[in-house]
Protein backbone atom coordinates (compact mmCIF):
# COMPACT_ATOMS: atom_id res chain seq x y z
CA UNK A 1 0.00 0.00 0.00
CA UNK A 2 1.39 3.40 -1.02
CA UNK A 3 1.33 6.07 1.67
CA UNK A 4 0.32 9.08 -0.43
CA UNK A 5 1.42 11.50 2.26
CA UNK A 6 4.99 10.19 2.09
CA UNK A 7 5.18 10.27 -1.70
CA UNK A 8 7.79 12.67 -3.10
CA UNK A 9 7.85 14.44 -6.44
CA UNK A 10 11.05 12.67 -7.51
CA UNK A 11 10.88 12.03 -11.23
CA UNK A 12 8.10 14.54 -11.76
CA UNK A 13 9.93 17.78 -11.08
CA UNK A 14 13.07 18.94 -12.87
CA UNK A 15 14.69 22.36 -13.20
CA UNK A 16 14.54 23.49 -16.80
CA UNK A 17 18.34 23.64 -16.92
CA UNK A 18 18.39 19.85 -16.49
CA UNK A 19 15.64 18.97 -18.97
CA UNK A 20 16.52 17.73 -22.46
CA UNK A 21 14.87 19.21 -25.54
CA UNK A 22 12.27 18.39 -26.85
CA UNK A 23 11.29 15.67 -24.35
CA UNK A 24 11.84 16.73 -20.72
CA UNK A 25 10.44 13.42 -19.46
CA UNK A 26 10.65 9.86 -20.74
CA UNK A 27 7.57 8.48 -22.48
CA UNK A 28 5.71 5.63 -20.83
CA UNK A 29 2.48 4.82 -19.04
CA UNK A 30 0.33 7.96 -19.02
CA UNK A 31 -2.10 9.56 -16.59
CA UNK A 32 -5.01 11.80 -17.61
CA UNK A 33 -5.77 14.57 -15.12
CA UNK A 34 -9.49 15.26 -14.48
CA UNK A 35 -9.20 18.76 -15.91
CA UNK A 36 -11.72 18.34 -18.70
CA UNK A 37 -11.97 21.79 -20.20
CA UNK A 38 -9.72 21.23 -23.25
CA UNK A 39 -11.72 20.37 -26.36
CA UNK A 40 -11.71 16.99 -28.06
CA UNK A 41 -12.64 15.94 -31.61
CA UNK A 42 -16.37 15.98 -30.83
CA UNK A 43 -16.28 19.59 -29.63
CA UNK A 44 -14.19 20.75 -32.58
CA UNK A 45 -16.44 19.01 -35.12
CA UNK A 46 -19.51 20.63 -33.62
CA UNK A 47 -18.22 24.00 -34.83
CA UNK A 48 -19.65 23.21 -38.27
CA UNK A 49 -23.26 24.46 -38.08
CA UNK A 50 -26.13 22.20 -39.18
CA UNK A 51 -23.80 19.19 -39.15
CA UNK A 52 -24.24 15.69 -37.71
CA UNK A 53 -21.55 13.36 -36.36
CA UNK A 54 -21.45 9.56 -36.65
CA UNK A 55 -18.86 7.62 -34.70
CA UNK A 56 -18.15 4.08 -35.94
CA UNK A 57 -16.32 2.37 -33.10
CA UNK A 58 -16.30 -0.52 -30.67
CA UNK A 59 -18.62 -0.05 -27.71
CA UNK A 60 -15.83 0.63 -25.22
CA UNK A 61 -14.38 3.37 -27.42
CA UNK A 62 -17.77 5.02 -27.82
CA UNK A 63 -18.29 5.69 -24.12
CA UNK A 64 -16.25 8.90 -23.99
CA UNK A 65 -17.61 10.52 -27.13
CA UNK A 66 -21.20 9.62 -26.23
CA UNK A 67 -20.76 11.32 -22.86
CA UNK A 68 -19.21 14.34 -24.57
CA UNK A 69 -22.25 14.80 -26.81
CA UNK A 70 -24.63 14.27 -23.89
CA UNK A 71 -22.81 16.72 -21.61
CA UNK A 72 -22.91 19.46 -24.23
CA UNK A 73 -26.59 18.82 -24.98
CA UNK A 74 -25.91 17.83 -28.57
CA UNK A 75 -27.49 14.36 -28.64
CA UNK A 76 -29.59 15.42 -31.64
CA UNK A 77 -26.43 16.05 -33.64
CA UNK A 78 -24.67 12.83 -32.72
CA UNK A 79 -25.09 9.14 -33.61
CA UNK A 80 -23.08 5.95 -33.27
CA UNK A 81 -22.56 2.73 -35.17
CA UNK A 82 -21.28 -0.01 -32.89
CA UNK A 83 -18.57 -2.20 -34.37
CA UNK A 84 -18.53 -5.74 -32.96
CA UNK A 85 -16.09 -8.63 -33.12
CA UNK A 86 -18.09 -10.50 -35.75
CA UNK A 87 -17.85 -7.49 -38.09
CA UNK A 88 -14.07 -7.86 -38.08
CA UNK A 89 -14.29 -11.64 -38.44
CA UNK A 90 -16.86 -11.50 -41.23
CA UNK A 91 -15.12 -8.67 -43.08
CA UNK A 92 -18.23 -6.54 -43.44
CA UNK A 93 -16.91 -3.27 -42.01
CA UNK A 94 -17.65 -1.38 -45.22
CA UNK A 95 -21.22 -2.63 -45.32
CA UNK A 96 -21.71 -1.80 -41.65
CA UNK A 97 -20.83 1.86 -42.28
CA UNK A 98 -22.95 2.06 -45.42
CA UNK A 99 -26.06 0.51 -43.91
CA UNK A 100 -25.65 2.18 -40.53
CA UNK A 101 -25.20 5.65 -42.02
CA UNK A 102 -28.19 5.21 -44.33
CA UNK A 103 -30.35 4.06 -41.42
CA UNK A 104 -29.32 7.06 -39.31
CA UNK A 105 -29.94 9.62 -42.07
CA UNK A 106 -33.35 8.15 -42.86
CA UNK A 107 -34.43 8.27 -39.21
CA UNK A 108 -33.26 11.79 -38.40
CA UNK A 109 -36.05 14.30 -38.02
CA UNK A 110 -34.11 16.85 -40.06
CA UNK A 111 -31.60 16.03 -42.80
CA UNK A 112 -28.23 17.59 -41.83
CA UNK A 113 -26.37 19.78 -44.30
CA UNK A 114 -23.10 18.05 -43.44
CA UNK A 115 -22.07 14.67 -42.08
CA UNK A 116 -18.83 13.94 -40.21
CA UNK A 117 -18.09 10.21 -40.07
CA UNK A 118 -15.45 9.19 -37.52
CA UNK A 119 -13.78 5.84 -38.10
CA UNK A 120 -11.45 4.24 -35.57
CA UNK A 121 -8.12 2.42 -35.32
CA UNK A 122 -9.55 -0.98 -36.25
CA UNK A 123 -10.59 0.24 -39.70
CA UNK A 124 -6.97 1.00 -40.49
CA UNK A 125 -5.60 -2.16 -38.88
CA UNK A 126 -7.75 -4.40 -41.09
CA UNK A 127 -7.53 -2.30 -44.26
CA UNK A 128 -11.16 -1.19 -44.49
CA UNK A 129 -11.81 0.35 -47.92
CA UNK A 130 -12.94 3.76 -46.72
CA UNK A 131 -12.56 5.35 -50.16
CA UNK A 132 -15.21 2.94 -51.44
CA UNK A 133 -17.46 3.68 -48.47
CA UNK A 134 -17.36 7.46 -48.92
CA UNK A 135 -17.77 7.21 -52.68
CA UNK A 136 -20.93 5.12 -52.27
CA UNK A 137 -22.35 7.37 -49.54
CA UNK A 138 -21.81 10.56 -51.51
CA UNK A 139 -23.52 9.04 -54.52
CA UNK A 140 -26.47 7.85 -52.44
CA UNK A 141 -26.87 11.12 -50.46
CA UNK A 142 -25.89 13.93 -52.85
CA UNK A 143 -27.77 16.49 -50.73
CA UNK A 144 -25.46 15.93 -47.74
CA UNK A 145 -21.80 17.01 -47.67
CA UNK A 146 -19.85 14.11 -46.17
CA UNK A 147 -16.29 14.17 -44.85
CA UNK A 148 -13.98 11.65 -43.24
CA UNK A 149 -12.87 12.16 -39.65
CA UNK A 150 -10.86 9.94 -37.35
CA UNK A 151 -10.85 8.73 -33.76
CA UNK A 152 -7.47 7.07 -33.92
CA UNK A 153 -5.23 7.41 -30.85
CA UNK A 154 -2.53 5.51 -32.75
CA UNK A 155 -1.85 8.78 -34.60
CA UNK A 156 -0.72 10.55 -31.43
CA UNK A 157 2.97 9.95 -32.05
CA UNK A 158 2.85 10.40 -35.82
CA UNK A 159 3.60 13.40 -38.02
CA UNK A 160 -0.04 14.54 -38.05
CA UNK A 161 -1.57 14.45 -34.59
CA UNK A 162 -5.30 13.69 -34.13
CA UNK A 163 -5.79 17.32 -33.11
CA UNK A 164 -4.14 18.68 -36.28
CA UNK A 165 -6.01 16.15 -38.43
CA UNK A 166 -9.35 17.18 -36.92
CA UNK A 167 -8.67 20.86 -37.57
CA UNK A 168 -7.75 20.01 -41.12
CA UNK A 169 -11.01 18.14 -41.64
CA UNK A 170 -12.96 20.96 -39.99
CA UNK A 171 -12.53 22.96 -43.20
CA UNK A 172 -12.59 20.01 -45.61
CA UNK A 173 -16.23 20.67 -46.58
CA UNK A 174 -15.57 24.20 -47.84
CA UNK A 175 -16.29 24.38 -51.56
CA UNK A 176 -14.56 26.51 -54.19
CA UNK A 177 -16.30 29.85 -54.64
CA UNK A 178 -15.64 33.10 -56.41
CA UNK A 179 -13.05 34.85 -54.31
CA UNK A 180 -13.66 38.00 -52.32
CA UNK A 181 -10.23 39.68 -52.53
CA UNK A 182 -10.76 41.52 -49.22
CA UNK A 183 -11.96 38.63 -47.08
CA UNK A 184 -9.81 36.54 -44.72
CA UNK A 185 -10.53 33.57 -42.44
CA UNK A 186 -8.99 33.06 -39.04
CA UNK A 187 -8.69 29.29 -38.74
CA UNK A 188 -7.74 26.63 -36.23
CA UNK A 189 -8.84 28.28 -32.98
CA UNK A 190 -11.51 27.08 -30.58
CA UNK A 191 -12.12 30.65 -29.43
CA UNK A 192 -12.59 33.53 -31.89
CA UNK A 193 -10.09 36.35 -31.99
CA UNK A 194 -10.60 39.03 -29.36
CA UNK A 195 -12.15 41.91 -31.28
CA UNK A 196 -10.06 44.30 -29.19
CA UNK A 197 -6.84 42.87 -30.62
CA UNK A 198 -4.67 45.20 -32.69
CA UNK A 199 -4.48 42.38 -35.26
CA UNK A 200 -8.26 42.39 -35.72
CA UNK A 201 -8.24 46.19 -35.80
CA UNK A 202 -5.55 46.19 -38.51
CA UNK A 203 -7.61 43.88 -40.69
CA UNK A 204 -10.80 45.90 -40.26
CA UNK A 205 -9.12 49.24 -40.86
CA UNK A 206 -7.50 47.77 -43.96
CA UNK A 207 -10.93 46.99 -45.37
CA UNK A 208 -10.82 43.24 -44.83
CA UNK A 209 -13.84 41.16 -43.88
CA UNK A 210 -12.83 38.75 -41.11
CA UNK A 211 -14.50 35.35 -40.94
CA UNK A 212 -14.17 32.70 -38.22
CA UNK A 213 -15.94 29.37 -37.91
CA UNK A 214 -16.78 30.24 -34.29
CA UNK A 215 -18.97 33.07 -35.60
CA UNK A 216 -20.84 30.89 -38.12
CA UNK A 217 -24.44 30.12 -37.15
CA UNK A 218 -25.60 28.54 -40.43
CA UNK A 219 -24.03 26.16 -42.91
CA UNK A 220 -24.19 28.87 -45.56
CA UNK A 221 -22.12 31.18 -43.34
CA UNK A 222 -19.60 28.37 -42.97
CA UNK A 223 -19.48 27.88 -46.74
CA UNK A 224 -18.80 31.59 -47.24
CA UNK A 225 -15.38 30.97 -45.72
CA UNK A 226 -14.61 29.43 -49.11
CA UNK A 227 -14.92 32.92 -50.64
CA UNK A 228 -12.00 34.30 -48.65
CA UNK A 229 -8.76 35.06 -50.39
CA UNK A 230 -6.59 34.07 -47.44
CA UNK A 231 -6.42 32.22 -44.14
CA UNK A 232 -4.68 33.35 -40.96
CA UNK A 233 -3.68 31.02 -38.13
CA UNK A 234 -1.57 31.17 -35.00
CA UNK A 235 -2.24 27.74 -33.47
CA UNK A 236 0.40 25.23 -34.64
CA UNK A 237 -2.32 22.57 -34.90
CA UNK A 238 -3.87 24.61 -37.72
CA UNK A 239 -0.82 24.81 -39.99
CA UNK A 240 -1.75 21.67 -41.93
CA UNK A 241 -5.30 22.98 -42.36
CA UNK A 242 -3.95 26.23 -43.80
CA UNK A 243 -1.58 24.44 -46.17
CA UNK A 244 -4.37 22.13 -47.33
CA UNK A 245 -6.75 25.02 -48.03
CA UNK A 246 -4.03 26.84 -49.95
CA UNK A 247 -3.59 23.83 -52.21
CA UNK A 248 -7.28 22.95 -52.52
CA UNK A 249 -8.97 26.37 -52.67
CA UNK A 250 -6.11 28.66 -53.64
CA UNK A 251 -6.34 30.64 -50.40
CA UNK A 252 -3.08 32.19 -49.24
CA UNK A 253 -2.05 31.04 -45.75
CA UNK A 254 -0.38 33.29 -43.18
CA UNK A 255 0.93 31.61 -40.04
CA UNK A 256 1.64 34.09 -37.26
CA UNK A 257 2.57 31.98 -34.22
CA UNK A 258 1.09 33.03 -30.90
CA UNK A 259 3.89 34.80 -29.08
CA UNK A 260 4.60 36.80 -25.95
CA UNK A 261 7.85 38.24 -27.32
CA UNK A 262 7.55 41.86 -28.40
CA UNK A 263 9.93 41.55 -31.35
CA UNK A 264 8.19 38.42 -32.63
CA UNK A 265 4.76 40.06 -32.30
CA UNK A 266 5.82 43.13 -34.23
CA UNK A 267 7.64 41.15 -36.92
CA UNK A 268 4.55 38.98 -37.50
CA UNK A 269 2.16 41.93 -37.66
CA UNK A 270 4.49 43.85 -39.97
CA UNK A 271 4.74 40.83 -42.25
CA UNK A 272 0.96 40.55 -42.48
CA UNK A 273 0.55 44.30 -42.96
CA UNK A 274 2.98 44.28 -45.86
CA UNK A 275 1.33 41.28 -47.52
CA UNK A 276 -2.24 42.57 -47.17
CA UNK A 277 -1.66 46.32 -47.38
CA UNK A 278 -2.78 46.97 -43.81
CA UNK A 279 -2.17 50.05 -41.65
CA UNK A 280 0.37 49.47 -38.91
CA UNK A 281 -0.62 50.24 -35.33
CA UNK A 282 1.45 52.45 -33.06
CA UNK A 283 3.76 49.74 -31.74
CA UNK A 284 5.48 52.09 -29.30
CA UNK A 285 2.16 52.99 -27.65
CA UNK A 286 1.04 49.35 -27.60
CA UNK A 287 4.32 48.29 -26.01
CA UNK A 288 3.98 50.98 -23.32
CA UNK A 289 0.48 49.79 -22.48
CA UNK A 290 1.65 46.19 -22.25
CA UNK A 291 4.51 47.23 -19.97
CA UNK A 292 2.14 49.21 -17.77
CA UNK A 293 -0.31 46.31 -17.58
CA UNK A 294 2.44 43.85 -16.67
CA UNK A 295 3.87 46.18 -14.02
CA UNK A 296 0.46 46.79 -12.45
CA UNK A 297 -0.40 43.09 -12.46
CA UNK A 298 2.93 42.17 -10.88
CA UNK A 299 2.23 44.76 -8.19
CA UNK A 300 -1.20 43.25 -7.52
CA UNK A 301 0.25 39.74 -7.21
CA UNK A 302 2.96 41.04 -4.87
CA UNK A 303 5.16 37.94 -5.11
CA UNK A 304 2.32 35.41 -5.34
CA UNK A 305 3.73 32.20 -6.89
CA UNK A 306 2.56 31.46 -10.43
CA UNK A 307 2.27 28.15 -12.31
CA UNK A 308 1.48 27.77 -16.02
CA UNK A 309 0.31 24.73 -17.98
CA UNK A 310 0.33 23.94 -21.67
CA UNK A 311 -3.47 23.77 -22.00
CA UNK A 312 -3.69 27.51 -21.33
CA UNK A 313 -1.44 28.53 -24.19
CA UNK A 314 0.49 26.98 -27.04
CA UNK A 315 3.57 28.89 -25.81
CA UNK A 316 3.82 28.15 -22.06
CA UNK A 317 7.58 28.75 -21.96
CA UNK A 318 7.14 32.05 -23.77
CA UNK A 319 4.53 33.16 -21.26
CA UNK A 320 6.76 32.07 -18.37
CA UNK A 321 9.62 34.09 -19.84
CA UNK A 322 7.47 37.21 -20.27
CA UNK A 323 6.21 37.07 -16.70
CA UNK A 324 9.60 36.28 -15.16
CA UNK A 325 11.22 39.17 -17.01
CA UNK A 326 8.55 41.47 -15.57
CA UNK A 327 8.92 40.52 -11.93
CA UNK A 328 6.35 37.73 -11.57
CA UNK A 329 7.20 34.83 -9.28
CA UNK A 330 6.72 32.05 -11.82
CA UNK A 331 7.74 28.83 -10.11
CA UNK A 332 6.70 26.06 -12.49
CA UNK A 333 5.49 25.12 -15.97
CA UNK A 334 3.43 21.97 -16.51
CA UNK A 335 4.21 20.44 -19.90
CA UNK A 336 5.08 16.99 -21.23
CA UNK A 337 7.07 18.14 -24.25
CA UNK A 338 8.57 21.16 -25.94
CA UNK A 339 7.79 22.30 -29.48
CA UNK A 340 10.16 23.74 -32.07
CA UNK A 341 8.71 27.19 -31.36
CA UNK A 342 9.64 26.79 -27.69
CA UNK A 343 13.35 26.59 -28.50
CA UNK A 344 14.36 30.28 -28.11
CA UNK A 345 12.42 30.61 -24.85
CA UNK A 346 13.80 27.27 -23.61
CA UNK A 347 17.38 28.41 -24.22
CA UNK A 348 16.86 31.76 -22.49
CA UNK A 349 15.06 30.26 -19.51
CA UNK A 350 17.71 27.56 -19.22
CA UNK A 351 20.45 30.20 -19.08
CA UNK A 352 18.83 32.87 -16.90
CA UNK A 353 16.12 31.02 -14.95
CA UNK A 354 17.57 27.52 -14.83
CA UNK A 355 15.82 26.81 -11.53
CA UNK A 356 12.35 27.08 -13.13
CA UNK A 357 10.50 23.86 -12.33
CA UNK A 358 9.22 21.77 -15.25
CA UNK A 359 6.53 19.27 -14.31
CA UNK A 360 4.71 16.68 -16.46
CA UNK A 361 0.95 16.25 -16.61
CA UNK A 362 0.80 12.66 -17.87
CA UNK A 363 3.33 10.95 -15.58
CA UNK A 364 1.38 8.26 -13.64
CA UNK A 365 2.77 9.57 -10.37
CA UNK A 366 1.05 12.92 -10.87
CA UNK A 367 -2.36 11.55 -9.96
CA UNK A 368 -1.03 10.16 -6.71
CA UNK A 369 0.71 13.42 -5.85
CA UNK A 370 -2.48 15.38 -6.51
CA UNK A 371 -4.46 13.01 -4.29
CA UNK A 372 -1.99 12.90 -1.42
CA UNK A 373 -0.37 16.28 -1.47
CA UNK A 374 -1.67 19.31 0.43
CA UNK A 375 -3.47 21.94 -1.66
CA UNK A 376 -1.59 25.16 -2.34
CA UNK A 377 -4.29 27.84 -2.36
CA UNK A 378 -1.69 30.61 -2.29
CA UNK A 379 -0.46 29.79 -5.82
CA UNK A 380 -2.00 31.36 -8.94
CA UNK A 381 -2.44 28.88 -11.78
CA UNK A 382 -2.75 29.77 -15.46
CA UNK A 383 -4.54 26.79 -16.96
CA UNK A 384 -6.84 24.07 -15.68
CA UNK A 385 -4.25 21.34 -15.19
CA UNK A 386 -1.97 23.54 -13.10
CA UNK A 387 -5.00 24.52 -11.02
CA UNK A 388 -5.91 20.85 -10.50
CA UNK A 389 -2.44 19.66 -9.51
CA UNK A 390 -1.97 22.57 -7.11
CA UNK A 391 -5.48 22.53 -5.66
CA UNK A 392 -5.75 26.31 -5.91
CA UNK A 393 -8.89 28.46 -6.26
CA UNK A 394 -6.83 31.23 -7.85
CA UNK A 395 -6.61 30.36 -11.50
CA UNK A 396 -7.00 31.76 -15.01
CA UNK A 397 -9.43 29.59 -16.95
CA UNK A 398 -7.74 29.91 -20.32
CA UNK A 399 -7.60 27.39 -23.18
CA UNK A 400 -5.23 27.54 -26.17
CA UNK A 401 -4.60 31.25 -25.66
CA UNK A 402 -8.28 32.14 -25.52
CA UNK A 403 -8.26 34.15 -28.77
CA UNK A 404 -5.83 36.66 -27.23
CA UNK A 405 -3.13 37.80 -29.64
CA UNK A 406 -0.52 40.53 -29.73
CA UNK A 407 0.09 43.40 -27.34
CA UNK A 408 -3.56 43.83 -26.47
CA UNK A 409 -3.78 40.11 -25.90
CA UNK A 410 -1.06 40.49 -23.28
CA UNK A 411 -2.98 43.37 -21.68
CA UNK A 412 -6.17 41.32 -21.60
CA UNK A 413 -4.31 38.36 -20.09
CA UNK A 414 -2.90 40.65 -17.40
CA UNK A 415 -6.47 41.58 -16.50
CA UNK A 416 -7.41 37.91 -16.18
CA UNK A 417 -4.37 37.22 -13.99
CA UNK A 418 -5.16 40.17 -11.71
CA UNK A 419 -8.78 39.01 -11.45
CA UNK A 420 -7.64 35.49 -10.54
CA UNK A 421 -5.38 36.88 -7.81
CA UNK A 422 -8.21 38.92 -6.27
CA UNK A 423 -11.04 36.40 -6.58
CA UNK A 424 -11.38 32.71 -5.84
CA UNK A 425 -13.01 30.26 -8.26
CA UNK A 426 -14.76 26.97 -7.62
CA UNK A 427 -11.97 25.11 -9.37
CA UNK A 428 -13.42 21.62 -9.01
CA UNK A 429 -16.74 22.59 -10.59
CA UNK A 430 -15.15 24.53 -13.44
CA UNK A 431 -12.60 21.95 -14.55
CA UNK A 432 -15.25 19.22 -14.58
CA UNK A 433 -17.02 20.94 -17.49
CA UNK A 434 -15.96 19.08 -20.60
CA UNK A 435 -15.02 21.26 -23.57
CA UNK A 436 -15.25 24.55 -21.67
CA UNK A 437 -16.99 27.20 -23.75
CA UNK A 438 -18.03 24.82 -26.53
CA UNK A 439 -21.70 25.67 -26.07
CA UNK A 440 -21.11 29.31 -25.22
DAPEMO-V160838 format. One record per residue. N is the residue number from 0. PSI is psi in degrees with one decimal (* if undefined). OMEGA is omega in whole degrees, 0 to 359 (999 if undefined). Layout:
BEGIN
N&PSI&OMEGA  N&PSI&OMEGA
END
This chain:
BEGIN
0&128.9&180  1&127.8&174  2&102.6&185  3&-29.2&183  4&-14.9&179  5&0.1&181  6&135.2&178  7&168.3&180  8&18.0&178  9&129.0&180  10&-10.2&181  11&12.9&181  12&116.7&180  13&138.8&174  14&144.4&185  15&-29.1&180  16&-20.5&182  17&6.9&181  18&133.8&176  19&157.3&178  20&132.9&9  21&5.9&184  22&96.3&182  23&-20.6&181  24&148.3&180  25&143.4&178  26&149.8&180  27&-150.8&176  28&136.4&186  29&147.9&178  30&142.7&177  31&113.4&180  32&145.2&180  33&42.5&172  34&103.2&197  35&9.4&182  36&-37.6&180  37&143.6&185  38&151.7&172  39&-171.9&186  40&-30.1&178  41&-48.2&181  42&-45.3&182  43&-45.0&180  44&-31.4&181  45&-10.0&178  46&-20.4&177  47&113.6&183  48&151.2&176  49&28.9&179  50&163.4&178  51&141.8&180  52&138.8&173  53&122.4&177  54&125.1&180  55&97.0&188  56&168.8&171  57&156.8&187  58&-41.1&181  59&-36.9&180  60&-26.8&184  61&-21.4&188  62&-48.6&184  63&-43.2&183  64&-32.7&176  65&-44.5&179  66&-36.3&178  67&-49.9&180  68&-39.7&181  69&-43.2&183  70&-31.1&180  71&6.5&177  72&32.9&184  73&31.6&181  74&-30.6&181  75&-8.2&179  76&20.5&190  77&132.5&177  78&164.2&179  79&151.8&170  80&115.9&184  81&123.6&178  82&126.5&182  83&169.4&184  84&-39.4&183  85&-24.4&177  86&-36.9&177  87&-43.6&182  88&-39.9&183  89&-11.6&178  90&32.5&182  91&33.0&182  92&-39.5&179  93&-45.8&181  94&-35.5&178  95&-45.0&180  96&-44.3&182  97&-49.8&182  98&-39.4&180  99&-42.8&179  100&-43.1&179  101&-42.3&180  102&-42.6&181  103&-48.9&182  104&-36.1&181  105&-25.1&183  106&-13.3&180  107&141.6&180  108&-37.6&179  109&133.5&179  110&123.0&179  111&154.8&176  112&-29.2&183  113&150.2&181  114&125.2&177  115&114.1&181  116&119.6&182  117&114.3&173  118&168.3&188  119&-177.2&186  120&-41.4&187  121&-32.8&179  122&-33.3&181  123&-32.5&178  124&-40.1&185  125&2.3&176  126&39.5&177  127&134.8&182  128&81.5&183  129&-30.4&177  130&-42.4&178  131&-44.0&181  132&-49.7&183  133&-34.6&178  134&-44.4&180  135&-41.8&181  136&-42.3&180  137&-32.9&177  138&-37.7&183  139&-32.6&183  140&70.5&183  141&-16.5&181  142&-3.1&180  143&128.5&175  144&123.4&186  145&133.8&176  146&157.1&181  147&131.2&175  148&169.6&191  149&133.0&168  150&80.4&188  151&89.5&179  152&-19.6&180  153&-15.4&179  154&-4.8&188  155&-34.0&183  156&15.8&181  157&-179.2&183  158&-42.5&178  159&112.3&180  160&159.2&176  161&-35.3&180  162&-47.4&179  163&-37.8&179  164&-40.7&180  165&-39.8&180  166&-26.9&173  167&-46.3&182  168&-20.5&179  169&-28.7&181  170&9.2&185  171&-17.5&182  172&-4.2&177  173&133.7&183  174&151.8&178  175&133.5&177  176&164.3&175  177&131.1&188  178&137.6&169  179&110.7&187  180&-9.2&179  181&36.1&178  182&137.8&182  183&141.5&176  184&140.3&167  185&118.9&188  186&157.2&170  187&-2.4&181  188&152.1&174  189&-17.3&176  190&137.5&179  191&159.8&179  192&141.2&174  193&121.0&183  194&-11.0&176  195&-3.5&181  196&144.1&176  197&-25.7&178  198&-44.6&177  199&-40.3&180  200&-40.1&178  201&-45.7&181  202&-44.3&181  203&-44.4&180  204&-25.4&177  205&2.6&177  206&21.8&180  207&137.2&172  208&126.9&182  209&127.0&178  210&148.5&179  211&135.3&182  212&-28.5&179  213&-21.3&179  214&-8.5&183  215&128.6&179  216&-10.4&177  217&162.1&179  218&-31.4&178  219&-39.7&176  220&-40.4&177  221&-45.4&182  222&-27.0&179  223&-16.0&175  224&-22.2&176  225&-13.9&179  226&-17.9&186  227&148.0&181  228&-18.1&185  229&163.1&174  230&143.5&179  231&130.8&177  232&155.5&172  233&0.0&174  234&125.6&182  235&-24.3&179  236&-10.7&182  237&-3.1&184  238&-44.8&181  239&-38.2&177  240&-44.7&179  241&-41.7&179  242&-37.9&179  243&-43.8&180  244&-34.0&177  245&-42.7&181  246&-40.0&187  247&-41.0&185  248&-2.9&180  249&23.1&179  250&127.2&177  251&145.3&180  252&126.3&176  253&118.8&178  254&112.0&178  255&91.6&187  256&139.6&173  257&132.7&183  258&154.9&175  259&12.4&179  260&125.1&185  261&-45.7&182  262&-40.5&180  263&-38.8&178  264&-50.1&183  265&-38.9&180  266&-41.3&180  267&-44.4&182  268&-32.4&175  269&-40.4&180  270&-43.0&179  271&-41.5&180  272&-41.2&180  273&-40.3&183  274&-34.9&186  275&6.5&179  276&56.6&182  277&150.8&174  278&140.4&178  279&140.6&176  280&173.1&177  281&92.6&185  282&-36.1&181  283&-43.7&180  284&-41.2&179  285&-40.5&180  286&-40.7&179  287&-43.4&181  288&-39.1&178  289&-42.5&178  290&-42.0&179  291&-42.3&180  292&-41.2&179  293&-43.1&180  294&-44.7&180  295&-39.9&181  296&-40.6&177  297&-38.2&178  298&-42.3&180  299&-41.7&181  300&-33.4&174  301&49.2&177  302&4.1&179  303&128.2&181  304&145.9&182  305&138.5&174  306&143.2&183  307&142.2&173  308&160.4&188  309&-15.3&179  310&-19.2&182  311&-30.4&184  312&149.5&177  313&-6.6&179  314&64.3&182  315&-35.3&178  316&-36.2&178  317&-39.8&178  318&-41.3&178  319&-42.6&180  320&-47.1&180  321&-48.3&183  322&-41.2&179  323&-40.8&181  324&-10.6&179  325&25.0&170  326&9.7&177  327&147.9&182  328&63.3&178  329&123.3&182  330&-25.0&184  331&155.0&173  332&128.0&178  333&110.8&178  334&149.1&182  335&-11.8&180  336&163.2&174  337&150.7&176  338&168.6&179  339&-34.9&181  340&-17.4&178  341&-15.4&192  342&-51.4&181  343&-42.0&180  344&-37.7&177  345&-47.9&182  346&-41.8&180  347&-45.0&180  348&-39.5&180  349&-37.6&182  350&-42.7&188  351&-21.8&180  352&49.1&186  353&-17.5&180  354&-11.8&183  355&127.5&185  356&128.4&174  357&126.0&183  358&142.3&178  359&167.3&173  360&-19.1&185  361&-5.5&178  362&130.7&184  363&-22.0&180  364&-19.7&184  365&-35.9&178  366&-38.6&179  367&-40.3&179  368&-39.2&179  369&-35.4&181  370&-34.6&186  371&-17.9&183  372&154.2&178  373&143.1&176  374&155.0&180  375&75.3&185  376&-10.9&181  377&-3.8&181  378&142.7&175  379&123.7&181  380&138.7&173  381&100.8&184  382&147.6&185  383&-38.6&183  384&-40.0&176  385&-40.1&179  386&-40.7&180  387&-50.7&184  388&-31.3&182  389&-16.1&181  390&41.7&183  391&142.6&174  392&-5.0&180  393&95.4&180  394&153.5&178  395&116.7&182  396&82.2&186  397&138.8&179  398&126.5&175  399&33.9&178  400&-14.0&174  401&23.4&181  402&8.5&181  403&123.8&183  404&144.0&173  405&-164.5&182  406&-44.6&181  407&-26.8&173  408&-40.2&177  409&-42.7&179  410&-44.1&179  411&-40.5&178  412&-39.1&177  413&-39.5&178  414&-39.2&179  415&-37.7&178  416&-44.8&179  417&-40.7&178  418&-41.4&180  419&-32.4&179  420&-36.2&183  421&-34.4&188  422&146.9&177  423&144.3&177  424&158.1&172  425&82.1&189  426&-46.4&184  427&-43.3&181  428&-39.2&183  429&-47.6&186  430&-8.3&175  431&-14.4&181  432&116.3&184  433&132.6&180  434&59.0&185  435&127.6&177  436&-2.7&184  437&-35.5&182  438&11.3&184  439&*&999
END
